[in-house]
Amino acid sequence: MTTTLSRIITAILLVATAVAQDDPNAAPLPAARPRPRLAADLAAQTVVLYNENDLDSVALAGFYQEKRDIPVLNLVGVKVPPGEEISRDDYDRTIAEPLRKIFVQRGWWRVRKDDDPAGRVLETKIRFVAVMRGIPLKIKSCGPYEGDVPDGEPEAIFIRNECALDSELALLGLWSRRISGILANPYYRDDKVIQDTELTSQLLVCRLDAPTPAIVRRMIEDTIATEKTGLRGLAYVDARGLKAGPLADGDRWLEKVAADFRENGIPVILDNGPALFPAPYPMRHPALYFGWYNEKVAGPFASKTFKFPAGAVAVHLHSFSASTLRGTERGWCGPMLASGACATIGNTYEPYLGLTSHLNVFSQRLREGFTFAEATTMSQRFLSWMTTCVGDPLYRPFAAISSGKPDLENEWDAYRAGVRTWLKVGRESGISELNAAAKRLKSGIIFEGLGLLYLAGDNPGPAISIFKQAREAFANPDDRVRVAIHEYGAIRQAKGPAEAKSFLHAQIAEHKSANSLEILTLLEADEARPKPPIEKKP
């Protein structure tokens, strides 16, 4: 790695506010507000799919059904071979064909007699499928398949027929024999709850799966507990600083993730440099994490002591991030779930960047109050492909926040209210409200968020004094170190490397007992090495 640590950390702070579109011909994703729905209504429209040959799968299905108060009739067991990968023949024989029969027999589907471009399902009572641990994760490649049409360009996409099982299951109502390549997702970028669409043949499929059954139980419990009050915390976004080239779309998505969270009152720490957040980085309060691009879990997440808060949503974009969910070291999905996350998105096989979930669509729709299953499906241009979505399909981490009145004695809500004032009334009014709330609540979080807003506007001067107040307000030394990193970047940008180096030296002396002291010492050593000056914007 040729990029020096100080420039990586500084890249976390130099946040661009202008963001390109992921598709130059696509309009910006319009804002949406899902209509209120009762938990009982969502539960009644949910099928819980489990493997009768796996005792853990049976037990988890019952646990989830009870916790979500899903009708017992909606529990569906199938007898599936063991393992995470299944053959196409076994998928058809043990899952697809039995499920179609059950959906019709139990009156969930009213179907046409003949094939139709919209699928054979005229009416449906089921919208969501919760796939339990024990159901295979992916369908492996097969040879010639009756009714398949493996043609088109580019050939590498259209002749492939391996896929994520859940992505194939989403189109169960089509009765399609086409298994090669991709199928367009009619729910992509939608702005309505699934019940208000005419997509009767489409299912929204997520899985409750993880390295161990105990983790799945914890995910279910944390999800339901978090929904009652809403998910609050910092958003960490790890982009790569790509402005052009075939991979630039990934960075555009992540930059828009950061912009949407920031503009809606969620404090954002954006690393816009080429490397991941460094291992000793003090990543506390990580309610949300979106990043890319490393083959295996790395950075702070690789530490055995790292923990996400209850209800956290964490996504790392990589081609094989969900090639397995059974390990705690391979890929990203399994390790992040083992570290406390409740929901994630991954790929079972090589998906190609443009055919992965558009993370900006997912994050916005989730933040607006849609269910996890709706937000993840809205983010996928194509189905019958490689994406798997791991988490409770009914999870609405922001529904209580988006529909409720903010609690101004809660620092996260007070910060969100101040940002809303900034955007709706004016910058000065917002700054005044945020400063007053931070002082009244003695909140390091509000001060830190305000400083990050200054940096997002490329205004490091006032951020320096705000970060100083944040450090003084925080009791935890690792929180103080994190803010010191922000402050170091602001000082380096506004006042130059000499003052930044002096600041680091003082912070090292002050934080000898911090777990994250290492990152300050690494920064100081890196600052001492010769390097070109940071280019300032014209």
N, C-alpha and C positions, 0 to 999 in steps of 0.2 A: 504494500500500500504506500503510494508516494505522497498522498495528501497528508499534511501534518495535522496533528490533533487539534491545535488551536484554530486552524482554518475549518476543520470539521465542526467544532463547537460554535465558531462564529457564524457558520452557515445556518445553524439552528436559529439564529437571531435575525438574520437579514431576510426578511419575509417579503416577497413580492405580493402586491395587492392585485395586479392585473393577471387574469388567468384565461388561457385559451380554452376553446371548446374541445371536448373529446372527439366530436365529429364536426368538421367545419361547416357542414350543411345542416346540422341539427340546431334547433332553437334551444335556448337555455331551458333547463328543466323548470317548468312552472311550479310555483308553490301549491301545496294541496293541504287540505284539512280533512282527515277522515271523519266521517260522521260517527257519533257515539254508538257503541254496541255493548250490549250486556255480555258479561263473561259466560253466562249460561247459553246465550245464542251461539257464541263462538264454539263452546264445548259441544253443543249439539251437532255442529257441522264438522266435527273432527273425528276421523278414524284413527285408532291406535293399532299399528301393525307390528306383530311380534312373531318370533320363531318358536313354534311349539316344541322343537327339538332342543331348545336351549333354556334351562331352568332360570337362568339369570334374566333372559329376555322376557319370559313369562312374568317373573316377579316385578321387573321394571315396568312392564305394561300396566299391571295392576296398581303399582305405586303412582304412576302418572295419571291414570284414569281416576283414581281416588282424589289426588291433589287438585286436579282440574275439574272434578265433578262431571266427567264425561259419561254419557249413558253407557251402561254395561254392554248393551247391544252393539256399541261402536268398537268394542274390542274384537280384533280380527287376527286369528292365529293361522299361520301357514307352516308347513313342514319343509324346511329348507336345509340343504346340506351345510355343514359347518364351514367356517372360514370367511374372509372378507371379500373374496372374489368368487364369482359364480359364472358358470357357462351360460351362453344364450339359451340353449335348450332347457337347462334347469330353471332359468328365470321364467321362460314362457310356461313351463310345465308346473312349477311349484308356486309361482307368485302371480304373474300376469293373468293367466287363464282363470285360476281360482278366484282372484279378486274381482274380475269382471262378473263372474257368476254371482258372487256374494253381493256386489253392489246392486245388481238387478233383483235378486231374490229378496233382499231386505227392503226393497222399495226406495233405495237411495238414488237410483238412476231410472229414468224413463227413457228408453232408447228407441231409435229408428230401426226399422228392419234392414235397411240398406245403408251402404257407406254414403257419407256426405262430406264435402270439403271441410265443414265445421266440426266434424266428428259425429258419432252416432248418438251422443247423449242429448236428448231434447230438454230434459229437466234434471236438475241435481239437487240433492239435499246435503251433499258432502262437498266441502271446499278445501279442507285441510287434511293432511295425512302426517301423523307423527310416527316415524319409523324408529323402532326401538333397537338398541344394541342387540346383536344376534342375527339381525337381517343383514345379508352381505352388503358391502359398501359399493362394489363396482361389478360391472359385467365385462368379462374378458372378450377379446377379439375372436371372431369365428370366421369360418369359410363361407362359401356360397349359402345364401339364405333365401328361401322361396318368397317372392314378392318384393325383394329388395331392389333398389335402383342405385347402384354405386357408381354414379357418374357426376360430371360437372368439373368446374375449375375453382380453386386449384386442386389438383388431384389428391395431394397429401391430406386434405380435409375430407373430401367427399368419398374416399374409398375406406376410411376408417370406421369401424363399427364397435370398438370398445367404448364404454361410457360409464359415468356415474349412475348407479342403479336408481337413485332418487330422481335424477334428471329424466331418465326414461319413464319412470313411474308417473311423472307429472303429466304425461301425454297418454295415459292408459285409455282414456275415453275416445281417442282417435281410432283405435283398433288398427293402427298403421303397421304395415309389414316393412316399411322402409326403416332400416336400422343403420345404414351408412350415412355418414356426414351429419349435418345439423338440420334442425327444424326451427323455423321462426317462432318466436315467443310472442303471442298477441298481447300479453300483459306487460310487455317491456315499456318502461317509462309512463305507465298509466298513472292516473291521479284519483282513481276511485277505489273504494274498498271492493274486494273481490265479489261480494254479494250483490253489488250494484252493476256488475258487468253481465254480458250475455255469453261469457266464456264457460258454457256448461260442460264442455268436454275436458276442461283443464283442472288439474289438482295442484294445490300448493303444498309441496313436500319438503319437510325438514326432518332431520334425524336426531334423536337423543342417544348419542354414542360417545364413547370416550375410552381411555386406556383401561379403566376398571368400572364395574357396576357402581361402586361407591361414589365415584366422581359423577356419574350420571344422576344419582340420587341428589347429590349436592347441587348440581346444575338446576334440577327441577325445583328444589327448595329455595335456592337463591333467587331464581327467576320470579317465583310467585311472591316472595318477600319484597323484592325490589320494586315490583309493579305497584305496590301499595303506596309508596312514597315517591318513586321515580329515581332514575339513575343520575347521580351527581358526581362530578369529579373533573379531573383534567383530561383533555384530549391530546394524545401524543401522535403526531403524524410524521412519518419518516419517508420523505421523498428522496430523490437522487440528484436534483439539480439539472435534469435533462431538459433542454430547450428545443432540440431538433432530433431527427432520426427516427428509426422504426419503433423505439421504445418510449418515445416522448409522451404518448397517450397516458401511460401509467402515471407519470408525474403530473400531468394535467388533472387527472382524476383526484389525486391526493391533494393537490393544491386547492382544488374546489371543495374537497372534504374540509380542509382547514378553514377556507373562507366561510363556508356555510356555518360551521360550528362557531367560529369567531363572531360572525354577525348575529348569531342567535344566542349569545350570552354564555357560551361554553369556553372557558379559557383554553387556548391552544398553544402547545409548544411544537413548532414545526422545525424539523431537521431537514434542510434543503441542500445538504451536502451529499457527496457520493457514497459515504459509508453509513453504516447503521449507528444508532445510538451506542456510544461506547459502553463496554461492560460495567465499569464502575459508576455510570451515570445514575444519579439518585432519582429514579423514576417512581415517585410516590403519587398516590391518588390516581392511578391510571384507569379511570372508568372506561376510556375509549382508547384503542390503539389501532392505527392503520399504517401499514408500511410495506416496503419491498426492498431488496430482492436478494434473498440469501437462501441457500438450499436447506440448511438445517437451522434450528433455533439458535440464536446467538444474542450477543449484547446482554443487557440486564436480565432478559428472559431466561438465559442459560443458567443463571444462578439458582441453586437449590433453595435459597431463602426468598426468592422473588415471589410475591403473591399479588394477584389482581384483587381488587375489592369485590364484594358480592355484586353480582349482576353485570359484571364488565363484559363489553363486546370488543373482541380483538381479532383483527384480520391482517395476515401477512400474505401478500400476493406472491406466489411462487408456483411454478408448473406442477410440482408434485407435493404441495403442502398438505394434501390429504390422501397421499398414496396408501397410508395406513392411519387408523385412529387408535391402534392398540399399543403404541409405544410412547414413551415419554422423552425420547431423544431424536427420533426420526421425524423429518418434516417440521411443520409448525403447529398444525391444528391440535394434535394429541398433546404436545408439551404445553401449549397455552391453556388448554382445558385442565390439564393436571395442575397448572399454576393458579387456578381459580377462575378463569374466564367462564362465562355462561354460554356464549354464542360466538361462532366463527364461520368463515366461508373458506373452502379449500378446493383443490383440484385433484382428482384421482389419477389422471393421466395427463400427458402434455396437451394443453388446451389452445395454445397460441394466445398472445396477449389480447388481441381484439375480440376474442371469443370468451374471455373471462368476465366476471361480474364487473360492471362499471361501478366502482366503489363510491363515486360521488352521488350516483342515483340511490344506491343502497343507504348511505349515511343520511341523506336528506329525508328520504321517505321514513326511515326509522325515527329520526329526530322529530318529524312532524306528527308521529303518533300511530303510524301503521304497525301492523304485526310484523314480527320477524319474517314470517313466511311471505307476506305481501312485499315487504321491502326487498328481500333477497330476490324474489321472482321478478319484480319490476326492474331489477338491475341487470338482468340477463337478456341479451338480444336473442339468444338461441337456446333451445333445449335439446334433449337427446344427445347431450355432450358431456363435458367432464366435471362440471361444478357440483359440489355437494355442500349443503348448508346445514351446519351442526348447531342445534339449539332447539328450544321449545318453539314450535311454529306459531303459537299464540302469544309469545312474549311481546309485550308493549312497554319497553323501558321508559319511554317518554310520554306515554298517554296521560299520566297523572300530572306531569309538569305542564304539558301543552294545554290541558283543559282546566287546570286549577289556578287558583290565585296564589301569587308568590308569597312565601313566608319571609318577610324582610328581616326577621331575626336569624334566618339561615344565611350564612355567608354566600353560598352558591346561588341562592335565589336573589339575594341582594345584588350580587354581581350581575346576574342576568337582567334584573330590572334596570340597573344603571346603564348597561349596554343598550337596552331598548330606548331609554331616554336619549342617549347619545345619538341614535339613529333617527328617532322620530321627532325629537325636540331640537337637538343641536349638540355639537361637540362640547361646548363649554358647559352646558347644563349636565351632560352626561359625566364629564370629568368631576364636576362639583358633587354630583350625587354619589359617584363611586368613592371619592375621597372622604366624604362625610360618612358613608356606610363603613368604609374600612376603619376609620378612626373610632366610630361608635362601637363596632363589633370587635375591635382590635384584631382585624383579619389580615393575616399575611396573604391569604388566597386572593382577596379583592385587590390588595396592593400589587401583587404579582400579576394578576390579570390586567390591571390598568397599565402596568409597565409593558406588558407584551403587546397591548393595543398601540402604545406609542411606537414600539419597534415595528409593528406591522405597517404603520404609517411612515416608516423610515425617518423616525424622529427620536434618535437616541439620547439627545441632551436631557429632556425632562424625564426620560425613563430612568436615568441614573439615580436621581434622588428618590423616585418612587420605589425602585428596587431596594434602596437602603432602608426605607421604611418597612418594606416587606420582610427583609431579614430581621429587623428588630422586632417585628410582630410575631414571627414564627418561633415556637418553642422547640421544635424538633431540629436537631443540627443538620440532618440531611435535607430538610426543606430549605434551610438557610444556605447550604452549599449549592442547591439547585438554583436559587435566586442569585447567588454570587456568580454563577456561570453566566446567567443572563446579564448581570451587571458588568462583568468582565468584557463581554462582547460589546455592550453599549459604550463602555469607556474606550475600548480599542478603536471603535468606529468614530467616536466623537472627539477623543483627545489624543489618540495615538498609542503605539505599543509601549512606550516608556511608562506612562501612567498605568496602563493595563498590567504591566509586569509588577509594578509596585503594589497595586491592588491585590494581585494574586498572592504576593509574599505575605501581606497582612492577613489575608483570609486563611492561609495555611497555618499561620501562627494561632489564629483564633479558633480553628476547628480541628484541633489535634485529636479530639475524641470522636469525630464523625466517621461513620462507616464508609462514607464516600470521599474521605480525605484524598484517596489515591488519585481521583480525577483532577483535583487541584494541583497536586504535585506533578502529574503528567503534563498538565497545561503549562505550568511554570517551566519545566524542562523543555517543552516544545517551543515556548516563547523565546527561550535563550538561543535556539538554533536560528541561523540566518534564513531569511525568507523574504520574498518580494512583498511590498506593502499591499494591503487590501485595497482593491480598486473601489473608489467611491463613485456613486452614481452621479451623472452630470446634472 
